[in-house]
């Protein structure tokens, strides 16, 4: 009895060390099999990196912070659809193209050596559904570090449809959405408060890694849709925004906020007489961004579970 | 008198039920809109149908259901829904706009033209929709002169001339045997005075449309000359470069 007590006391005072976890093996396996970079610098949580996120912590991962640690080149020009906006019978497709581009920025994983090249038919079909406005449900992988091949495959289409047809369908769905009536028929004057609110929303979204879709209105009869890829504060009330503009697929035009107004001469100056005048800004399609965020959060949660499982299989 | 009293009493007793149905219909409509914006048209359709089952007079649910049918290429069902819309004035322009669009998609050019001819033109946005609808219907009817005129009107309410508009105007002017008039328009249109490249692009389209119709080598040469003149000023002009390649007009 006394002997047992001594052993119990010793066990309590000097617990056996936990078996050492071989993080190097986990990291190698994750990179080889999943195309992921996995780190564990402090030994308490895995940090995931791929072409979109950098050092995303599995421990604190949530829907709200999934995009707070993005790669610096996550939205680079190479990741933009390599074709310009087009007009079909007088109607442009910038709204639908910008929506599709935003989905591709967040849901495509680049440089994935395991990715099918050319894309699998099922993936192609799903991507064309997305282009037509369907809700995203997963991420896609490509071998390259740009969208050229994927875009060409989508433009080639399937037996049923093509990318241009799907984009025009999505544009039409936007047009016949009663919630967008204000975009079509109202005077759409933007007062001081609305402009401030739009800026506040853009800052709020960018701080969370979200990419606001903006409708720019230089005048009553013209509107154009762009995405805010990045933002810098230059002064107390002075911001520069880096944009995706489907009229300039190989560039990153800028928009400025100063003196209480938005200015986008690099965008609207291409087609409007007075490109230097202030533009009205509407933040739109926030639900589409919510969906993207939810899909990405679910993807990384699953990735974290797989990495934890690797710990049991190869890590000890 | 007694019957009227009974009717009033019945209405009074039933009114909470009617209002409850209306607000439940509104909730279903909003759920449908959420699905519609999320791209889940199948679920959106279900919600709109449920909303209509509770409140047949919910015009906006009929309209959004029509837009789901339109997206799914069920054009007759879409038309049927639009015809059920009775009173909601907030969507009064959208109903004929979609109806006119559906007839264009069905290639029912005369039906489309009837709608677009009486479509309101009280602001520039509505004007643009009207001219575009008329132009497409005239094209379908092969009334080239009228189509060219309507596309020209459409261009007049735009801020920026786009390539597709040059193409539509040129093809229809050539179809109407009005090549000289088309070239004159390229030189004189107010909108095209903004930039020399607009006028040259316009001319290139006219010559190219004429070349497609007559196979005249002179027209082909003139189209190439117009584009090369743009590139002499701005070698990177994307439209001119793209058209030279697309029309196979040779090196500049």
Interface residues (C-beta under 8 A of the other chain):
Chain A: X84 X86 X87 X88 X89 X90 X91 X92 X132 X133 X134 X135 X169 X172 X173 X176 X177 X178 X179 X181 X184 X185 X218 X219 X220 X221 X222 X270 X271 X272 X273 X285 X287 X288 X291
Chain B: X33 X34 X36 X37 X38 X39 X40 X41 X60 X63 X64 X66 X67 X70 X71 X90 X91 X93 X94 X98 X123 X124 X125 X126 X128 X132 X135 X136 X151 X154 X157 X158 X159 X160 X162 X163 X164 X165 X168 X194 X238
